[in-house]
Amino acid sequence: MIYIDYDEALNIYGKMIDASDGGFEGVRDEGGIRATLDFVQNDLYYPTFADKLTYLMYRFCSGHFFNDGNKRIALTLGAYFLHKNNYYWHACICMRTLESIIYHVAASNIDQDLLLRIVNSFLTSKDYDEELKIDIANAMSKGELGIQGEDYE
């Protein structure tokens, strides 16, 4: 497994801000960035690639480590982590496939457990099963569907 280090993350962040016509660039929580990049390497807590990718994207999205671009850097670092670990096709489609998911992570509609289910499905290149589709729709609608995926059979 090849991990992202702090300097790489900052370099990628700077390039991402420049590529998206700027923003209020800057680090807000260096400790949070460093801790996330360190913790993701813990195989006891994050034993699989999917666990690591989920944790990385979730923390960078919800941790608000930067002044601007937290959703974008979560997606960008996710794609970069995929690429570094030879998931080339997944790296190519990550941003487009998971963009709306990351938006709902930032809005606290999708929690880390649901994101892990989504990432596992994404990595297998299979369409979401019916239960996952309903759980995603329910999360995005803040529970207004009134059903859970496990209720649907």
Buried (B, 14 or more C-beta within 10 A) or exposed (E): EEBBEEEBBBEBBEEBBEEEEEBEBEBBBEEBBBBBBEBBEEEEEBEEBBBBBBBBBBBBBBBEBBBBBBBBBBBBBBBBBBBBBEBEEBBEEBBEEBEEBBBBBBBEBBEBEBBBBBBBBBBEEEEBEEBBBBBBEBBBEEEEBEEEBEEEE
